[in-house]
Amino acid sequence: MPRRSRFASLALQAPSRRRVNAWLAAAALGGLLAGCDQPLSGPPAAAFKGIDIAGAPYGRGFALTDFNGQSRTLADYSGRVVMLYFGFVQCPDVCPTALTRAAAVKQQLGADAAQLQVIFVTVDPERDTPELLRDYMAAFDPSFMALTGSPEQIKAVADEFRVYYKKVPTGSTYTMDHTALSYLFDREGHIRVVLRHEQTADDYTADIRQLLAEKPV
């Protein structure tokens, strides 16, 4: 579809900002792991491809608004595995890559695809209008949801997930540097896994399948 091609083609670009975002993602991941004061608990011997953060005292949820103007919390997606990602529409490479990968994951899940909910939280509410977010999600997969809110609400959610983001001036406009990690929640709404940006769709799919296969406690 032409619209998808226009957005998804951005994923093929690789300017120097990719290295900056990769460094930020690594730094943020280090913060995630260092920030746990207690040993992480969870199902034993889960061989996740990402980082198992079950029992972490952060990433407990969100309260934002979707692109239809409806208030949303993590509880709205109970019973599904949730993949949460922070980004912005004008991101030149990292965000289109992440969303293209998420669409590939849904294809790999096949009959289980409806049991995964991908959620995109904008870190640029000033420019990312609900209409723009709706079109951007549809360019990758019509089931993807995008959330927004006031700058204060976005900051509160980013802080809850220990996500870094910062406005960076570029001439007459600006771009956003931000953490490029994906967070997985199990069907019961517990944060379980952090996946790095450089990991593959196969890695993401493997961890999601593990969460889908778990029996409710």
Secondary structure, 3 states (H helix, E strand, C coil): CHHHHHHHHHHHCCCCHHHHHHHHHHHHHHHHHHCCCCCCCCCCCCCCCCEECCCCCCCCCCEEEECCCCEEEHHHHCCCEEEEEEECCCCCCHHHHHHHHHHHHHHHHHHHHHHEEEEEEECCCCCCCHHHHHHHHHCCCCCCEEEECCHHHHHHHHHHCCCCEEEEEECCEEEEEECCEEEEECCCCCEEEEEECCCCHHHHHHHHHHHHHCCCC
